[in-house]
């Protein structure tokens, strides 16, 4: 059985309800532990000053990613916000086609922002994307590879959306009555199909993520794609000191 076949079998398995229920307390501890490991995080390998843009998850904006940008700056990088407002659709979402349309429109804006930053600095840009922001970052590796240095994703939901705890929650919040059986989930999955990957990509995921099931958290195997497992809640990816250390070591390698 191939790795891709194993991934397909897992793709619609959402995370354990236990991990989902523990999301809030785990994230609170991960945020608190940043202070305890602050000195340690200042001793990581230093960067070369190239620009690193941070992309927020769904429902978040640049303010949520401030702490990560603070450490990136301390590590010697030119940390940049994405400056595209809150990563949120203003219209009601009732079907996966609408999600795909929102994703495509946002990725067009992200690609333009990368182009501006590359022109401004004259250097290749690294991307760090959390959750849905990681989906955008991964797409940029195929859309604008010549402008990118490295792509790092944190808890990105690459697989079938039904393999996340968020899918049914979003359906309820948007009062969606569209049955899953009538939706084209292949339209989402095809965006993350790997053919050739020129940009080094690091996928950081958690086997005990309370939102994204492990089967939906990985890309296909490729020589330029590394998968790194870490103990983290989904919300905690943006604040977890162990994740921060992996980011620092990855960017400096």
URFEN-V298843 format. One record per residue. PSI is psi in radians with two decimals (* if undefined). Layout:
BEGIN
psi=(PSI & PSI)
END
This chain:
BEGIN
psi=(2.23 & 2.86 & -0.66 & -0.67 & -0.70 & -0.67 & -0.69 & -0.62 & -0.54 & -0.22 & -0.54 & 0.24 & 1.91 & 2.89 & 2.83 & 2.41 & -0.58 & -0.84 & -0.60 & -0.73 & -0.47 & 0.06 & -0.90 & -0.91 & -0.62 & -0.75 & -0.67 & -0.72 & -0.69 & -0.67 & -0.78 & -0.60 & -0.28 & -0.75 & -0.66 & -0.47 & 0.32 & -0.87 & -0.69 & -0.71 & -0.26 & -0.10 & 0.13 & 2.90 & 2.42 & 2.70 & 3.14 & 0.17 & 0.01 & 2.71 & 2.42 & 2.03 & 2.37 & 2.21 & 2.16 & 2.84 & 3.10 & 2.28 & -0.04 & 2.87 & -2.92 & -0.55 & -0.61 & -0.53 & 0.18 & -0.75 & -0.76 & -0.73 & -0.62 & -0.84 & -0.68 & -0.72 & -0.73 & -0.48 & -0.05 & 0.36 & 2.81 & 1.44 & 2.27 & 2.45 & 2.91 & -0.38 & 0.56 & 0.34 & -2.81 & 2.35 & 1.38 & 2.45 & 2.33 & -0.33 & 2.76 & 2.29 & 2.10 & -0.11 & 2.75 & -0.50 & -0.63 & -0.63 & -0.76 & -0.67 & -0.74 & -0.75 & -0.81 & -0.75 & -0.73 & -0.70 & -0.56 & -0.70 & -0.67 & -0.75 & -0.71 & -0.69 & -0.70 & -0.74 & -0.74 & -0.77 & -0.68 & -0.74 & -0.69 & -0.76 & -0.38 & 0.27 & 2.75 & 2.61 & 2.41 & 2.56 & 2.39 & 2.03 & 2.27 & 2.25 & -2.10 & -0.54 & -0.55 & -0.58 & -0.79 & -0.82 & -0.75 & -0.69 & -0.59 & -0.47 & -0.46 & -0.54 & -0.75 & 0.95 & -0.56 & -0.25 & -0.03 & 2.54 & -0.89 & 2.56 & 2.24 & 2.23 & 2.55 & 1.86 & 0.61 & 2.37 & 1.36 & -0.61 & -2.88 & 2.22 & -0.45 & -0.15 & 0.26 & 2.71 & -0.28 & -0.45 & -0.95 & -0.56 & -0.80 & -0.64 & -0.75 & -0.75 & -0.54 & 0.13 & 0.76 & 2.31 & 0.16 & 2.10 & 2.52 & -0.59 & -0.43 & 0.19 & 2.62 & 1.47 & -0.33 & -0.47 & -0.51 & -0.80 & -0.59 & -0.44 & -0.47 & 0.23 & 2.26 & 2.13 & -1.18 & 2.33 & 1.94 & -0.45 & 2.30 & 2.28 & 2.28 & 2.07 & 1.89 & 2.14 & 2.89 & 2.20 & -0.34 & 0.57 & 2.28 & -0.07 & -0.80 & 2.05 & 2.62 & -0.61 & -0.34 & 0.03 & 0.02 & 2.63 & 3.05 & 2.74 & 2.39 & 2.61 & -0.43 & 0.18 & 2.16 & 2.39 & 2.25 & 2.06 & 2.45 & 2.66 & 1.84 & 2.59 & 2.95 & -0.85 & -0.63 & -0.25 & -0.61 & -0.12 & -0.10 & 2.12 & -0.55 & -0.66 & -0.73 & -0.75 & -0.75 & -0.73 & -0.84 & -0.80 & -0.61 & -0.83 & -0.53 & -0.15 & *)
END
